[in-house]
Amino acid sequence: MYTLVFDTTAGGTVIGLYKDRERIVKVEKMMEFGQAEELALDTADILEKNKLSFQDIGLLGVCTGPGSFTGVRSGLAFARGLSLGAPKLNITGVSAFEVYAKMLKETDRAFYNAVVIETKREDFYFQLFDENLRKLTEPLALTREEIVQKLKNRQTSFIGDGVERLLSVSLGLQIKQVELSEIMDVDALFAVTYQKYLDKTLDFPKPLYIRGADACVK
């Protein structure tokens, strides 16, 4: 079975094509704007170079955020559009928290494993996992002080594109491992997607919004 996965929620575009569990193609591009256009063009190019049509894809995984508002909507719109043309396609959304947590090696995990995602505000997107990557909290938007309160007196590993800003000041925490990641690892994105397929827990992609948009009606 061919699996296609992609993410446009962070600082770029990530695409992976797999046959069964083997990666065939990986595309990673850092960019602030234009992810939607690059995603469509690169996906078409990948399929053409591998002599595949979209009807050959059996499983599709897309990151649902949190992240850039435009990036989240772009990836989901593209995934949903592709699914309309392939009614038998298995499609699922996966959260950025799940993927970042999967990027932590077993030997680097601690009692607490904190995924911290940049919001470009004073707060941070945050979710906590145990050493087996079971969810200990729901996705949250927390201040630095609120995060410290949750992690006191427990050894913690950190990962995510918000970690550098979070830890830019001394917090007095017990830290085991810090992973600074500006972009999502495509193999981790595939691993989470494929596990959902095996577990029969596919979830039609919906945007993961933790707080409302910073907008108002004049």
PyMOL commands that set and color helices and strands:
alter all, ss='L'
color gray80, all
select helices_A, chain A and resi 35-49+54-56+69-84+96-102+106-108+144-151+163-166+186-199
alter helices_A, ss='H'
color red, helices_A
select strands_A, chain A and resi 2-7+12-19+22-30+57-63+90-94+112-118+124-129+140-142+156-160+175-180
alter strands_A, ss='S'
color yellow, strands_A
deselect
rebuild
show_as cartoon
